[in-house]
Amino acid sequence: MSEPSEPEPSVSRPAAQRGTAATTARPETGTTARRRAERPATPGHSTPRRHLAQPPAPTVTARPDTNPTASTTRPETGRRETGRPEAGAARPGAGAAAIATPRRHTGPTPSHPATTAAPGATSGAAGKRPRATPWLALVALAYALVQCLLVVPPLAHALGWDETVYVSQYDPRVPAAFFSAPRSRGVSFLTAPFIAATPSVLVLRIGLTLLSSAALYAAFRVWRPVAGARTTALAALLFAGLWITQISGPQAMPNLWVAFGAVAATGWFLRAVTGREPRANWWLAGCVAVTALFRAPDAVWLALPLIATALFRSRRTLAYLVGGLAAGLAQWVAEAYIRFGSVQDRLHVSSATEGDMGLHLNFDNAWSSLNGPLLCRPCTATVDSPGLTLWWLALPLLAAAALAHAMRERRLLPTALPMAVAAALSVPYLLMIDYSAPRFLLPAYALLALPVAGLVTRLNPRRGLVLAGLLIAAQLVSQATVLTRVTASTAITNERYRAAADSLRTLGLRPPCLVSGPRALPIAYDAGCASAQVDGNNVSTTVAGILDRAAKVPTALLTAKGQRPPHYARDWTPYPLHHTPGWTAWLAPAGPQGP
């Protein structure tokens, strides 16, 4: 039995010699060589790799400047060496006779492409992927610039009617306006930090511009692994190019934020179902919860098609969907019990405020208000510039074409699901109310932009791409035309509210004070007064309540041109409000001052 050979000392190669062939042989002692030579050969016993009768060979090390694949002669065997270990050679170990060199690739292979760049090269290296253009970020930046140039300057001095309701809820300087049953608190939460820091409308507009641009990027960025970078950027461009999307960015209104939440939630749902991403479920729950904060009923319509899909594709996602919806609705439900008695009572009051929700085919009103006004109630407007509304008629046709193309490519779910969610979110505004506003369909537009963009990016002929580009450019120009006109009209209306508030202050109306009448909410906010209504959609008090307050604080009742005040204010003093279209303020007789 032969004695075990001594452990071979380790050989370390310098960094410059890595990847070159190196062979080191250790001379054996005479006793060990003699014992191995005297061992009889047996059948099946492998012949040692070395001829032990030969004298010890010196160490052979490849020079750094030599070709690592050049052949050399191993002195102890006479074999030609090519820099690769022979087949069947034992791995180096404690008892190995030689150190095996790692295998080198002498030519390019599919898994090991050849590189020609020198070590340490920083530019011009082969195989370096060019940096992709951040198209989505550029779209978000352009969206912010359009708002800053075309929307913020005209609207920088006054808030609109609904804006004053949302903003006044957490304004420390002004009494909160009446918060009707259909509203949700998300916009009030969003604007609270700005309005607490400063009463400047300009600061609020700029802050919302930056937030909406960031939200546009974040919402559509979710879809990049699902639809691709080009499709995602084009969808964001199509949505951001709409005039109602641009004017809604700096405004304190909920529908745009519902659109962002719906896009992000649908994207995370697809990534959770098809991509098996563990974190996608949590992001899905968060997006649904945030959407519910901005408009609770819309979040329910958003969740319905997602829940139906999850029942067939991934029931594990159901828990996150339902949990996110419940978390987002918690505040709305709690307020329903505190202010209205129960959820059912709040829904009943909400339906009455909306004009008795039921089956109402509202397509004609949506068409009439497509290019303005911002609120069509009652909707007596006619279509302004019908040629600029053709995109609305083409949208369902383009969506159907995208669906047919997705069926041929067997990519049905990423195309059909956003269309189903868009249809669900459109139900209450197209089938259940009898008035309209362009902002109501913003979530549907955002979701439908994704399959339409996917259809455009899959056009193969160059002529088709050029034609699509021209049509998109024409659409953007037409939307800018509508934007400038509607923005100017909105600014005039908001300035009238501000002018009426200034006139009330000149008449001696100082906080604490009360304003009532059809336009009381925005004018009272600008004047620093409380507001109250005895009829209409924002009923918040009674005639007895108005008279009781009028005996304690300065009170004004507003009427339109040519209108008479109600019976309880017939003996109040009328004062015309300057820089308004004939509005009149009827001031109650002076009573004891104080809260």
Steps between C-alpha positions, in 0.01 A plus 500: 500500500650828394537791736290809437682772320569820682262793443607710211576865574250740346607707206355849462504666160543872461204701368670552165529122445136411566353290225843374372614141513733416787630152599705435812663165574648400834794263495437184693737346748694193398324276751156596375596456134659164567199369688259609226719350225519165684119477533379227258256598230156347528228478242267799508750707695552838331853587411629802689503818299874544561788269415654479842831370369575833333682769689300782657390771259540867560196727540362624169311832521353685203628856460240775498590604145475153352192354337317302770392244242850442355626148538780412740677174578459340836845366584394203704260357241604637165136596426395818330310738728244742362404685818203269576501211748480157350173314512466290808762691697432507872405824668774658705478415866707422804648189343511611138828488313437812291287817501242494220455824309141630455365446153541787259272580208711554192217637288165671533195294590133594534527499877845661509515772234837627403601841632772713354504781754819537700478472877415830662349651185229754583373607159439334170490154655331240288187338640390807697125550464405858407300685760127499425317829463274563805189571293257465790695748711505743209122469463454576871732800470310631198175453691633718782624767258163525324326547832746766613472693173134469404301413813666633815532871397128553420385307810763625744279747690172324581348157559197348334175397668579135579861585574399731784296221656796260506764755596295667776468177702845540658566870443578646847396851393151434355191307621458170317240496225218247500632157399226315315439125518650399160838659572809328640786649701799408283542841334463673838779280640716571196465879519513531880881544526503774236206696637627469858832653399371790291170637366662560160301343216809520280702282738216249509481490120873446459506230767215310335670536162814331628306229680278421201801475268676265739181295534470474121850357481452264795163366384604419144846381610324203662407379152852492355564130578154417363473711185856615428670837522377644168137403553504634855643836397259537208201417723610765749535749215154426362344546843705803602425664165128533576396852599299375796807313630710813472254734669432247777867472600523824704138485615385364835263244349484120553440343157857529369634329811244223459636455146857466627391256769303289253790477254748404772264251668422323172868480412599359839216249477634368169851481640373312804301252290733441207843598628485332840653804670451475878503876558246566224212390724591756764531778243162395360339529843656842555384636164142383556501654849627836374241501221226442757619803696448724197163361390354210696233393245753502215730268697218246524445512124876464453517192720210311343672386174825435688322278752322315220830437323672390819236235558611323184870585484641549849281470808795589719471856370143527629612557858717797398227647281231477765738612773613807307142593417392462862791711625421778253127497578547500879499879532200538266303235692584654838386841377180342367408382850607823671329748266220306331415212732611206282653409168156442351384846611808662351442323171138615501600862564775471239254377239268792574791744469597352164141533374355160589747256352342234282495394139582815300657477155743788534700466178350815348598716799851355501529581130365854548748585775802336338662835414359686800353629720666342802158420647188448293214504755236539373661406174369749248830545319553411134805341346763764439728427201371152410810431294708504819292221652562233236755331723219419746307315230814322379606387848267197530588394144872516575448305821309230311779476242756469779295221656478310169876535449567376853286193438706415191821540698355306795568790738140549597520577873734806490270657239156387613540573871564879473208521258275317747608727786444808282150380415420436867621845607284659227175334609391755765579798274351370176206297628398622846493884514335769286780758485863491397847649531804423283704394804261215584648274231868569573557150650353337189717711269815410694430126486395494134818684404698184579345259242481780241871575549577129473318488168695797364842370606434169322449662161758355263486697175684830515211678335268386775733632767533835324124530465450414869760759598326769296163417652642509852666837433172639365321371809746674732464829314120483506500427873724799564246716317218382724721536808573869445133580445363306798777625729423861412128445565571327833731782607225757431251308714748462787587870486130585530488306824802691626353834390172425679692416818693828476171692464359330809803608699451859388141476624628419848471121495784379722558166674312362676236535230258291294420486127203317348362463150574310176872597484563522870768232535786646290418864583476433872837322493670794330338741748601291801138431596296191569245385242156344530218391267131440563432326165676347203767228494688635801224541758670554834254701711143628524339844467483518880870424516582778252294755695654391828852549362404828336405637841850425629750558216505706177305302238458541125269327255614480135268507198560499125412788269129581504413253778311590814607372843292237681219609726707501820744756352257740332583777749878457469705774328616429139849593381627431148831314487750668269687310226235229497225427245229680700524306826341663804574461870209546742637592840304412813424779747791558736469298816717432801856414398677190618502131436 
